[in-house]
Amino acid sequence: MTSLRHRGGRDMTLGLIGYGTIATELLATLQREVQAPLARLVCLARPEGAARATALLDRHAALATDRRVVHRTTDLAGLDLVVECAGQDALRAHGPAVLTAGIDLIVASVGALADDAFHTALRDAAVHGHARIHLPAGAVGGIDALKAAQLAGLDDVLYRGRKPPAAWKGTPAENLLDLDDLDGPRVFFTGSAGEAARSYPKNANVAAIVALAGLGFDATRVELAADPAIARNVHEIEFRSRAGTVAIRIENAPAPDNPRTSLGTAHSLARAVLNATAPLVI
């Protein structure tokens, strides 16, 4: 158990952009791990989502006695840290303003950074506001090793993503495969991480973080597949550098109410929140 305290010694204030699957698991994890409550917990939500956001905060009342649902980005002013877990559109709409206001931002929708113009705008906002953008590893591991290998000199990076067919419904894969009648694994996308992140924005955040830690969006190779024989989301990363060769395989349980999202994503965000105030950071 730990306490979320600002570096100045006071209790931390935390904001959320989003109130869905990832936000729910994030708050549940923090409530289990945090000993002392936050000074304030704020959720940015659309007016039509206010009731759902309020219910989410109330279910985690032990995290903060001061809980608020707000509808404007400006209402997040003064917070210590904001976590985006609502998708690429929400990040585009609110991320730059949060950073310009001097608030550090933890980003779940890393795939949005495949857009060079937005990537630049987000970084410029952080510089202007003297704030920091935190990009957690999300559903995968080994990003620390990949980033270190980048410093050594990378030769090649490949990311393979395999998920059950249901996880690809509502994506362009539906036009390429009969997802309800697959008799074996089928690769339906091969290309760059940038192409994957733009074409499969709700599925390819892993490809994006691999690209950002390694060779970039254009040079990182990606394969995406649907596999009826698996029940979990499988991520494989292979890379070669002057420092050696690494192969990583991870099987993530999908979120119960959203098979496109790996359950580990929320735990990665929780780790980033805890690390923001921890005296020992791993």
C-alpha positions in Angstrom: 0.0 0.0 0.0 1.2 3.5 -0.7 0.1 7.1 -0.5 -0.4 9.4 -3.5 1.3 12.6 -2.4 2.5 15.5 -4.5 6.2 16.1 -4.4 5.4 19.2 -2.3 4.1 16.9 0.5 0.3 17.5 0.0 -2.2 15.0 -1.1 -2.3 14.5 -4.9 -5.1 15.7 -7.2 -6.0 13.4 -10.1 -8.1 13.8 -13.3 -9.5 11.3 -15.7 -10.6 11.7 -19.3 -13.0 8.9 -19.8 -15.2 6.7 -17.7 -15.3 3.4 -19.5 -13.6 0.0 -19.2 -10.1 1.2 -18.7 -11.1 4.0 -16.2 -13.1 1.5 -14.2 -10.2 -0.9 -13.8 -7.7 1.9 -13.2 -9.7 3.3 -10.3 -10.3 -0.2 -8.9 -6.6 -0.9 -8.9 -5.7 2.5 -7.3 -8.3 1.9 -4.6 -6.6 -1.4 -3.7 -3.1 0.0 -3.7 -3.5 3.5 -2.2 -3.5 3.8 1.6 -4.3 7.5 1.9 -7.0 9.2 -0.2 -6.4 11.7 -3.0 -7.1 15.3 -2.3 -9.4 15.4 -5.3 -10.6 13.1 -8.1 -12.1 14.7 -11.2 -13.6 13.0 -14.3 -14.1 14.9 -17.5 -17.2 13.6 -19.3 -19.6 14.5 -22.0 -23.0 15.8 -20.5 -24.7 12.7 -21.7 -22.2 10.6 -19.8 -22.4 12.5 -16.5 -24.5 10.0 -14.7 -22.2 7.1 -15.7 -19.1 9.1 -14.7 -20.7 10.0 -11.4 -21.5 6.4 -10.7 -17.9 5.4 -11.4 -16.5 7.9 -9.0 -19.0 7.0 -6.3 -18.1 3.3 -6.6 -14.6 4.3 -5.7 -15.5 6.8 -3.0 -12.6 5.6 -0.8 -10.1 7.2 -3.3 -11.3 10.7 -2.6 -13.9 12.5 -0.6 -13.8 15.4 -3.1 -15.1 13.8 -6.3 -16.3 15.9 -9.3 -17.6 15.3 -12.8 -16.8 18.2 -15.2 -17.6 18.9 -18.8 -14.9 21.3 -19.9 -11.2 20.9 -20.2 -10.7 24.2 -18.4 -12.3 22.6 -15.4 -9.2 20.4 -15.0 -7.1 23.4 -14.2 -4.9 23.1 -11.1 -4.7 19.3 -11.0 -1.4 17.6 -10.6 -2.0 14.8 -13.1 -4.5 13.7 -15.7 -5.0 10.3 -17.2 -6.4 9.9 -20.7 -8.3 6.7 -21.2 -11.1 7.6 -23.6 -9.7 7.1 -27.1 -7.9 9.0 -29.8 -10.6 11.6 -30.4 -10.7 12.5 -26.7 -6.9 12.8 -26.6 -7.0 15.1 -29.6 -9.8 17.2 -28.1 -8.3 17.7 -24.6 -4.7 16.6 -24.5 -3.0 19.8 -25.8 -5.1 22.0 -23.4 -4.2 19.9 -20.4 -0.5 20.1 -21.1 -0.6 23.8 -22.0 -2.2 24.3 -18.5 0.9 22.8 -17.0 -0.6 19.5 -16.0 1.3 16.2 -16.7 -0.7 13.8 -18.9 -0.6 10.0 -18.9 -1.7 8.8 -22.4 -3.5 5.5 -23.1 -4.4 6.2 -26.7 -0.8 6.2 -28.0 -1.9 5.4 -31.5 -2.9 9.0 -32.0 0.7 10.0 -32.1 1.0 8.3 -35.5 -0.4 11.6 -36.8 2.8 13.6 -37.2 1.0 17.0 -36.9 -0.8 16.0 -33.7 2.3 14.4 -32.3 4.1 17.7 -32.8 1.2 19.8 -31.4 1.1 17.6 -28.2 4.9 17.9 -27.7 4.7 21.7 -28.3 1.9 22.0 -25.7 4.0 20.1 -23.2 7.0 22.4 -23.8 4.8 25.5 -23.6 3.1 24.4 -20.3 6.3 23.0 -18.8 4.5 19.7 -18.4 5.3 16.1 -19.3 3.7 13.4 -21.5 3.8 9.9 -20.0 3.5 7.0 -22.4 3.0 3.8 -20.4 3.8 0.4 -22.0 0.1 -0.5 -21.9 -0.7 -4.1 -22.8 2.9 -5.1 -23.5 6.2 -5.5 -21.7 9.8 -5.1 -22.7 9.5 -1.5 -23.8 12.3 -0.6 -21.4 14.6 -3.1 -23.2 13.5 -1.8 -26.6 14.2 1.8 -25.7 17.6 0.8 -24.4 18.3 -1.1 -27.6 17.3 2.1 -29.5 20.2 3.8 -27.8 22.5 1.0 -28.7 21.4 1.1 -32.4 18.4 -0.9 -33.7 18.5 -2.9 -36.9 15.0 -4.3 -37.1 11.7 -4.3 -35.0 8.7 -6.5 -35.6 5.4 -6.5 -33.7 2.9 -9.2 -34.2 -0.6 -8.9 -32.7 -3.0 -11.8 -32.6 -6.5 -11.6 -31.0 -9.7 -13.6 -31.1 -12.0 -12.8 -34.0 -14.4 -10.9 -31.8 -11.8 -8.4 -31.0 -11.5 -7.3 -34.6 -15.2 -6.7 -35.1 -16.0 -3.1 -35.9 -12.6 -2.7 -37.7 -11.5 -2.9 -41.4 -10.7 -6.6 -40.7 -14.5 -7.3 -41.1 -14.1 -6.4 -44.8 -11.2 -8.8 -45.2 -12.3 -11.8 -43.3 -15.4 -13.7 -42.2 -14.7 -13.3 -38.5 -17.6 -15.5 -37.6 -16.4 -18.5 -39.6 -12.6 -18.7 -39.4 -11.1 -22.2 -39.4 -7.6 -21.1 -38.4 -5.4 -18.0 -37.7 -5.4 -15.5 -40.5 -3.0 -12.6 -41.0 -5.0 -9.7 -42.5 -2.5 -6.8 -42.1 1.1 -6.4 -42.8 2.6 -3.0 -43.0 4.2 -0.2 -40.9 3.2 0.7 -37.4 1.9 4.0 -38.7 -0.5 2.3 -41.1 -1.6 -0.1 -38.3 -2.3 2.7 -35.8 -4.3 4.8 -38.3 -6.3 1.8 -39.7 -6.9 0.1 -36.4 -7.0 2.9 -33.8 -8.8 0.9 -31.1 -6.5 -2.1 -31.5 -3.0 -0.8 -32.4 -1.9 1.2 -29.4 0.7 -1.5 -28.8 2.1 -1.0 -32.3 2.4 2.7 -31.6 4.3 2.4 -28.3 6.6 -0.2 -29.9 7.2 2.3 -32.8 7.9 5.3 -30.4 10.3 3.3 -28.3 12.1 1.8 -31.3 12.5 2.7 -35.0 9.5 5.0 -35.5 6.2 4.6 -37.2 7.5 4.1 -40.7 10.3 1.6 -40.1 8.5 -0.6 -37.5 7.0 -3.7 -39.1 3.6 -4.9 -38.0 1.5 -8.1 -38.5 -2.1 -8.3 -37.3 -4.0 -11.6 -37.2 -7.3 -13.0 -36.1 -7.1 -16.5 -34.4 -10.2 -18.5 -33.4 -8.1 -20.9 -31.4 -7.0 -18.3 -28.8 -9.0 -16.6 -26.0 -6.4 -14.0 -25.1 -4.7 -11.1 -26.8 -1.2 -12.2 -27.9 1.5 -9.7 -28.4 5.0 -10.6 -29.8 7.9 -8.2 -30.2 11.2 -9.1 -31.8 14.1 -6.7 -32.3 17.8 -6.8 -33.2 20.3 -4.3 -32.1 24.0 -3.9 -31.6 23.4 -4.9 -28.0 21.7 -8.3 -28.9 18.5 -9.9 -30.0 15.3 -10.0 -28.0 12.0 -11.9 -28.5 9.0 -11.2 -26.2 5.6 -13.0 -26.1 2.8 -11.8 -23.9 -0.7 -13.2 -23.5 -3.2 -10.7 -22.1 -6.6 -11.4 -20.8 -9.1 -9.2 -22.7 -11.3 -6.7 -20.6 -14.6 -8.5 -19.7 -16.8 -6.0 -21.5 -14.4 -4.9 -24.3 -12.4 -7.7 -26.1 -10.5 -5.1 -28.1 -8.8 -3.9 -24.9 -6.3 -5.9 -22.9 -6.9 -5.9 -19.1 -3.3 -5.1 -18.5 -3.6 -1.7 -20.1 -5.4 -0.3 -17.0 -2.8 -1.7 -14.7 0.0 -0.1 -16.7 -1.8 3.3 -16.3 -2.1 2.6 -12.6 1.6 1.9 -12.4 2.3 5.3 -14.1 0.1 7.1 -11.6 1.8 5.4 -8.7 5.2 6.1 -10.1 4.4 9.8 -10.5 4.6 10.2 -6.7 6.6 7.2 -5.5 10.0 7.7 -3.8 11.2 4.5 -5.6 10.3 4.1 -9.2 10.5 0.8 -11.1 
